[in-house]
Amino acid sequence: MGRFHDLSMSDLHWLMFMARITISDIGRHKHQYCLARLGDTGDYVKGNVRFITNEENWREYTQTPQYEAQRKNGASKGGQAVAGKPRAGWTEERREKYMRTMGYI
């Protein structure tokens, strides 16, 4: 997982302005926005981040080698739930309930 470096509030406001979103557009549901890294790699620094929907972020994340390795091991990022991604070790029933609640299915 990337680290945050050198991102000020004015940087975040500029990114929000460029994405044409407001603070109320940011959240965990698939249609809401999150701060994402280009290619889901590197740190959260100027030039390597932008706001995209959680659905787009999930689609991008599933194209990375890290996702494939974690999927084989049955773990999500750091073993914790991230936007749109259920926790490792959840039953299929719990995962489905979570995905429905979040609007993914």
Contacts in CASP RR format, 6 or more apart in sequence:
PFRMAT RR
TARGET T0000
AUTHOR 0000-0000-0000
METHOD contacts of the structure
MODEL  1
MGRFHDLSMSDLHWLMFMARITISDIGRHKHQYCLARLGDTGDYVKGNVR
FITNEENWREYTQTPQYEAQRKNGASKGGQAVAGKPRAGWTEERREKYMR
TMGYI
1 77 0 8 1.000
1 78 0 8 1.000
2 37 0 8 1.000
2 42 0 8 1.000
2 43 0 8 1.000
2 44 0 8 1.000
3 43 0 8 1.000
3 44 0 8 1.000
4 43 0 8 1.000
4 44 0 8 1.000
5 43 0 8 1.000
5 44 0 8 1.000
5 45 0 8 1.000
6 45 0 8 1.000
6 46 0 8 1.000
7 44 0 8 1.000
7 45 0 8 1.000
7 46 0 8 1.000
7 49 0 8 1.000
11 46 0 8 1.000
12 35 0 8 1.000
15 35 0 8 1.000
15 49 0 8 1.000
15 50 0 8 1.000
15 51 0 8 1.000
16 22 0 8 1.000
16 23 0 8 1.000
16 51 0 8 1.000
18 50 0 8 1.000
19 33 0 8 1.000
19 50 0 8 1.000
19 51 0 8 1.000
19 52 0 8 1.000
21 33 0 8 1.000
21 51 0 8 1.000
25 32 0 8 1.000
25 33 0 8 1.000
26 32 0 8 1.000
26 33 0 8 1.000
26 34 0 8 1.000
26 51 0 8 1.000
27 33 0 8 1.000
27 34 0 8 1.000
27 54 0 8 1.000
27 83 0 8 1.000
28 34 0 8 1.000
28 54 0 8 1.000
28 83 0 8 1.000
28 84 0 8 1.000
28 102 0 8 1.000
29 54 0 8 1.000
29 102 0 8 1.000
29 103 0 8 1.000
30 53 0 8 1.000
30 54 0 8 1.000
30 55 0 8 1.000
30 58 0 8 1.000
30 84 0 8 1.000
30 102 0 8 1.000
30 103 0 8 1.000
30 104 0 8 1.000
31 53 0 8 1.000
31 54 0 8 1.000
31 55 0 8 1.000
32 53 0 8 1.000
32 54 0 8 1.000
33 51 0 8 1.000
33 52 0 8 1.000
33 53 0 8 1.000
33 54 0 8 1.000
34 51 0 8 1.000
34 52 0 8 1.000
34 53 0 8 1.000
34 54 0 8 1.000
34 57 0 8 1.000
34 83 0 8 1.000
35 44 0 8 1.000
35 49 0 8 1.000
35 50 0 8 1.000
35 51 0 8 1.000
36 49 0 8 1.000
36 50 0 8 1.000
36 51 0 8 1.000
36 52 0 8 1.000
36 56 0 8 1.000
36 57 0 8 1.000
36 60 0 8 1.000
37 43 0 8 1.000
37 44 0 8 1.000
37 48 0 8 1.000
37 49 0 8 1.000
38 47 0 8 1.000
38 48 0 8 1.000
38 49 0 8 1.000
38 50 0 8 1.000
39 60 0 8 1.000
39 64 0 8 1.000
40 57 0 8 1.000
40 60 0 8 1.000
40 61 0 8 1.000
40 64 0 8 1.000
40 66 0 8 1.000
41 64 0 8 1.000
42 48 0 8 1.000
52 60 0 8 1.000
54 83 0 8 1.000
54 84 0 8 1.000
55 104 0 8 1.000
57 83 0 8 1.000
58 83 0 8 1.000
58 84 0 8 1.000
58 85 0 8 1.000
61 67 0 8 1.000
61 85 0 8 1.000
70 76 0 8 1.000
70 77 0 8 1.000
74 88 0 8 1.000
74 89 0 8 1.000
75 88 0 8 1.000
76 82 0 8 1.000
76 85 0 8 1.000
76 86 0 8 1.000
76 87 0 8 1.000
76 88 0 8 1.000
77 85 0 8 1.000
79 87 0 8 1.000
79 88 0 8 1.000
80 87 0 8 1.000
81 87 0 8 1.000
81 98 0 8 1.000
84 99 0 8 1.000
84 102 0 8 1.000
84 104 0 8 1.000
86 94 0 8 1.000
86 95 0 8 1.000
86 98 0 8 1.000
86 99 0 8 1.000
90 98 0 8 1.000
96 105 0 8 1.000
99 105 0 8 1.000
END
